[in-house]
Amino acid sequence: MPEHLTSAAAPAPSDPAAPAARPVPGGAGPVVGFDLDMTLIDSRPGIGAAYRVLAAETGVPIDVDLVVSRLGPPLETELACWFPAEQVPAAARYREVYPTTAIAPSLALPGAAAALEAVRAHGGRSLVVTAKNEEHARLHLDHLGFRADLVVGSLWAEAKGGALRAQGATVYVGDHVGDVRGARAAGAFSVAVATGGCTPDELRTAGADLVLPDLTAFPAWLAEFAR
């Protein structure tokens, strides 16, 4: 289970190490980006189910428990751990079985719906920027009744920074050190949640400005940040 801890204090606005919140044109509220897997949703049951189908079809033994303990990087990165390079494209059969095996078992993480709603309550926009492909990300959001103003898929780590910056994101929320790097690349405030495979210390070392146990504390923090 993820390690939980007391929320760290956000850096004061005068702290030069903290990225400044960029104003949104027109005086609108904050633009907040969210990662998907293990930030908004617990996709371990669904991803595990899809990998079990892939293992059964290909005859390749896959340690599914190990796979779901380290979610974050792109699919091809994980597949390369189990299949020779020339078989990785073919193993993307995973994507074909994903909609029927991985969506229904995946669950909302604590505070996820309220976190998205908090952004709207402050007149802001919520973005989902994820390494998962956009089609599957939207299926997850629709299944759980989550609303986001924009979904951008197939981006990992620093590559997320471009999409976040293009949308004027002031905050990016994720569970992985790669998400912290994406926030830093965008010049956004990095909020990390300890609901994934990275420990709070790993997230802080990577440069997270704030580490929360999960998203339940996010609305109260956002209310202070958005003042």
Secondary structure, DSSP 4 states (H G I P E B T S, - for coil): -----PPPPPPPTT-TTSPPPPPPGGG---EEEE--BTTTEE-HHHHHHHHHHHHHHH-----HHHHHTT--S-HHHHHTTTS-GGGHHHHTHHHHHHHHHTTTT-EEPTTHHHHHHHHHHTT-EEEEE-SS-HHHHHHHHHHHT---SEEE-S--TTHHHHHHHHTT-SEEEESSHHHHHHHHHHT-EEEEETTSSS-HHHHHHHT-SEEESSGGGHHHHHHHHT-
